[in-house]
Amino acid sequence: MTLAVVKEQVERKVTRVGNSLGVTLPQEVLEHLQITQGDEIRFEFEDGHVTIKKKVDLKLPKGVDAEFLEQMNEMINEYDETFKTLVNR
């Protein structure tokens, strides 16, 4: 089975929003990521590229604190390359 990869592009202009700069998301992007008003999104930075993903709300098991989970996530992201090199040892 082969998968067809379709690469589409859309462009937007950066505009001023108060004291900040902003970019609107085209409808095609919102539909592709299944984002609706009020959803949170996450920006991931890697090698000069930015990836936008819909933030997924996880139901935490009883006794797991959301703040602890966020700290663990930050630590994992910070040491991602180190963890990857340990896999091959």
N, C-alpha and C positions, 0 to 999 in steps of 0.2 A: 504494500500500500504506500503510495506517495502522497505527501501533503503539499498542497499548493500554498506558497507563501505570497500573500498579496501585500505590497507595501504602498500605502497611500500617504500623501502629504497634504497638509493644510498649513496655511500661514496666518499669523496674526501680528498686529503691530502692538508694541509696548506703549501703554498710555499712562498718564498720571492719574492716580487715585488718591486725592488728598496730598499727603506728604510722601507717599510711596509711589511705586510703579506697579502696574498690573497688566495682566493678559487675560482676555476672555477665552473660555474653552469652547471650541466649535461643537455643534450638536453631534457631529460624527464621533468626536472623542468621547463625549458624555455617554452616548449610546454604546460605544465599544467597551468602555470601562464600567458600564451600568451604574453611572453616577447620577444621583438626583440631588435636588436642593437640600441642603442640610447635611449631606454626607461629608466625611472627612477624607482628605487625600494625603498621600505620603509622597515626598520627593526623595529619590535615592540618587546619590552622586557617585559616579565611578568613571575614571579615566576620561574626564572632560565631557561626559554625557550625563544627562539627567533623565531619570525614569519616573513617570508619574503612575502611581497605583492607588486604587481605592483602598482606604484603610478598612481592614476587616475587624469587626468587633468580635472578640473572643469571649465566650462564657467561661469565666475562671472557675476552676474547681474550688470547693469549699476550703477555706484556709489559705488560699493563694491571694496575696495582696497585689493589686494592679500596679502600685508604685514599685514594688519589688520586681515584678515582671518587666516593667519599663526599664529599670536599672540593668537587669540582666540582658535585655535586648540591646541597650547602648553598649554594654561591655562586649557582647558578641560581635556587634558591628565594628567596634574599635579594634578588636583582635582577630577579625575575620581571616586575614592573610596568615597570621600565626597558626590559627586552627587548621587552615587548609594545608600548611606545610607539615603539621603533625600527623595528618592522615597517612602520608606516605612513609612514615618512619616505622 
